[in-house]
Amino acid sequence: MTASLDDLRRIAEVEFGNLVTDSQPLGEKLRLFLTDGSYMDLWLSRKLSGRFGFHWERRHIDKTFYRYDNFPNTAWGNVNTYPYHFHNGSQSAVEAAPFAPDISAGFRDFMHFVETELAS
């Protein structure tokens, strides 16, 4: 079974309630508002099963953003987890995805990354 945005919202609110203050549907995305004033946009493709993107936006705080996605951009074809890849702070800082490829498990991994970053 493929995860839905509602499934991810429940994970965020139940398992990461210490980080998530609110959520808001935005068309094909779900926005999560975080305790530090940043936010995260979650996107699941309606056309291509299993295609996703989790984007943690912090440019308004410290000029960084973090994104885990599996959009098959050939610019990242050299990444050994391609098409899964991780933008670690900026668009050009792309590396192998340290998160699970399964949508729900990968989202949990990504949220644990966020939790660790906010604690440091």
N, C-alpha and C positions, 0 to 999 in steps of 0.2 A: 504494500500500500504506500502510495506517495503522500508525503506530508502536505498539509494545507497551511495557509497563513493563519487560520484559526488555531491549528495545532501548535504552530510556532509561538503565537501570542500566549497560549496557555502555558507553554514551557517557560516563556519569559516571565510571565506574571507569577507563576507558582514557584518555579525553581530559582528564579533570579529576582524575586521581589525586592531584595535589598538594593538592586541597581535600577530597576524599571519603575518609573513613577506614573506612566500613563502610556496608552497606545491609541493610535488613530489610523483607520483605513484611509488610504489615498489612492483610489482607483485600483490599479493592479499591484500596489505596494501596501505594506503595513509599516507605519512609523512608530518606533518605540522611543519614548523620551526617558533619558537617564538622569540619575541624581546629580551629576556634575554639570548639567546644562547642555550636554551633547545629545545627539540623537542617532538612531540607527534606522535605516531603511531596509526592509526585507522584501525581496522580489522573487516570485516563483513564476516561471513561464506557464502560460495557459495553453500554449501551442506545442511546446517541446517538453515532454515529460522528463523530469529530473534536472532541468536547467534552472539555476538559481543564482542569486547574488545577495550577500549580506554586507551592507556598507555602513560603517561607523564613522559619522561625520564629526570632526573636531576642528575644522579649519578656523571657525570663529573663536576657538579657545586657544589653540596652539599651532595652527597652520598644518595640522596633520589629518589624515584620514586612513582608515584601514578597510580593506574589502577582501572578502573571500568569495570567489565565484568560479563558475566553470564555463564561462563564455569562451568559445574556442578561438581566441584572438591569436593569429599565427605569430604575432610579435613575441608571444610568450611560449612558442613551440619548443624552446630549448629547456624549459623548466621540466624537471623529471616527473612531476605529477600532472603535467598537461593533460587535459585542458583545465584541471583544477589548479588554481594559483592564488597567491596571497599578495595583495598590495600592502606593504608594510610601512605605512607612513605617508606614501605619495604614489602618484600614478606610475612613476618610473621605477620605484623600488619594489620589484616583483621577484618573488621567490617561490620555492616549492611550498605547497600548501601543507601546513602542519596539523591540519584538521581532517576529521573523517570525511570521506566522500558521500556518505549517506546524509541526506538533508537534515533530518532531526539530530543525529549524532554530531554532524558537522556544526550545526547551529549551537548545540550545547558546548562543543569545544570552543567555538568562537566566543560565546558568552563567558566561558571561563577565562579566555584570553583578556577580554574586556575587564572582567573582575580583577584579574591580576594587575593589569595596567592601572586601573583606578586606585588600587591599594598601594601602589608604589609612589 
